[in-house]
Amino acid sequence: ELRRELFERQMAEKELLARDQQLRQSLTEKESLLKEIHHRVKNNLQIVSSLLFLQEEYMADPKGIELLRESQNRVKSMALIHEQLYGTSDLAKIDFGRYIQGLTANLFDAYGIDPARIRLKVKADDIALGVDMAVPCGLIINELVSNALKHAFPAADDGTIQVAIQSLDTGRLEI
């Protein structure tokens, strides 16, 4: 009877190990698919951004060109989130401080800003955000920094743009 019980336990253990292996394989496949989805979303957003850029060629109105560039920057800010998601091991959240650095660097480049004239300081707590929070927060930061780059430094004035994000005790974020 002990041999039979030992045999049954060994069989149950083998079955559990086989199921564990199947679950791990399934999880790996799902993670790969999710990475592929984020990669494709990023690529599609970059295509939209490129189409907006190409449309500028047909625009004569400076205000229309400016609107297209602003739209392009918004699309790029969303694409950057998906780029970070497929480039990390955690597919649910991104390092928001790193994201802000990339986003603001893209904006400085898009507006042709001389970093010696306008400096950027980013102070970000160690905050990981999911897509549902990262996209709207990224768009808010995109708008604030874009407006500062366009309006805060007339003529040849220099200065500093500071972006800070911190986690509050209430579980909220402060930008």
N, C-alpha and C positions, 0 to 999 in steps of 0.2 A: 504494500500500500504506500509506503514511503517512496519507493522507486517510481510508482505511478504518479504520485503527487509532485515529485521532483521533475519528472518528465513533463508533466502538464505546466509546471512553472517555467521550465526552460522554453517550452513551445510558446507560452504566453509572452515571455520576454523577447523571443525572436520576432513574434508578431508585432509587439510594440516597437521594436527597433526598426522593423520594415516600415511600419506606419510613420514613425518619426522621420525616416529617410524620405518617404513619399511627401510628407508635409514640407520638409526642408526644400526638396526639389521644386514643389509647387510654389513655395514662397519665393525661391530664386527666380523662377519663371515669371511670376507676377511682378517682382521688382524690375526685372529686365523689360517687361512690357510697359511698366509705368515710366521707366527711364526713357524708353523709346517714344512714348506719348509726349513727355515733356520736351524731348528733343524735336519732335515734329511740330509741336506748338511753337517752340522758339523759332524754328525755321520758317513756319508760316507767317509769324509776326514779322520776321526779318524781310520776307517777301513783300508784305504790306508796306513796310517802311521803305523798301526800295521802290515800290510803285509810287509812293508819295513823292519820293525824290525825283523820279522820272517825270512826274506830272509837273514839277516845278519848271521844267524846260519849256512848257507850253503856257506858262503864266507870265504876263507882263506886269500885272498889278503887284507892287511890293507888299501890300497888305495881304493879298492872297498867298504870296510866297511865304510870308511870315506865318500865316495860319497853317500852311502845309508843313512847315518845319516844326511848329509846335506839336502838330498831330504826330509827326514822325518821332519826336522825342517821347511822346506819351507811349507810342507803340514800342519803342526801344526799351522804355522802362519796364514794360510788362515782359518783353522778351528776355530781359536780363534775369528776371526772377526764374523763368523756366530753364534758362541756361544754368543757373546755380543749382536748381533742383536736380537736373539730370547729371550734374557733375559732382554730387555728394552722395554719401552713403545713406543719409537720412532723406528719404524721398518726400517726407511730409512737411519739413520745415527748412528754412534757409537762415543762414547767419545774417541778420539784418544789418549789422554794422558793416560787414564786407559788401553787402548789396548797396548800401548808401555810398560807400567809397566808389564803387563801379558806376553807379548812376550819376553821381556828381562829376566824375571824370568824363563820362560821356557828354554831359551837358556843357562842361567847360570846352570840350573839343568841338561840339556842335556850334557853339557860339564864337569859336575862335578866340577864346580868352587867353591872354598872356598871364601865366601863373605868377609872374614876377609883379604884375600890376594888381591882380585880384587873387588873393590867397583863399584857401579853403581850410577850415578846421572842422573835422568831424569828431564828435565825441559820442560814442554809442556804448551803452551797457551791453553785456553779453546777452543778447536777445535773439531767440530763435522764433521765427514767425511762420505760420502756415500760409499757403497761397491766398486763402480767404481774407487774411489780414494784411499780408505783404503787398498785394496789388493796390488796394486803396491807399495804404500808407505811402507806398512808393509814388503813386500819382500825386499825392499831396506834396511830398517833398519835391517832386519834379516841378510842380507849379510854383512852389515857393522859391526854389533856387533859380528857375527860369526868370521869374519876375525880378528877382534881385539882380541877376546878370543883365537884364534889359534896362532896368530903371534905377538901380541904386548907385550906379557909378557913372554919372554923366561925364562926357568929354574924356579927358585923360585921368580922371580921378582914380586913385587906387584905394584898396581897402581889403577887408576880410569878410567872407561869408562864413558864418558858423552854423553848423547843423548839429543838433544834439537830440538824442533820443534816450529816454531812461524809463525804466520800469518803476512804477509807483507801488506803494504798499497795498493799494486797493486792487491790484491786479490789472490796472490800466497802464497805458503807455502815454508818455508825454513827449511830443515832438516840439 
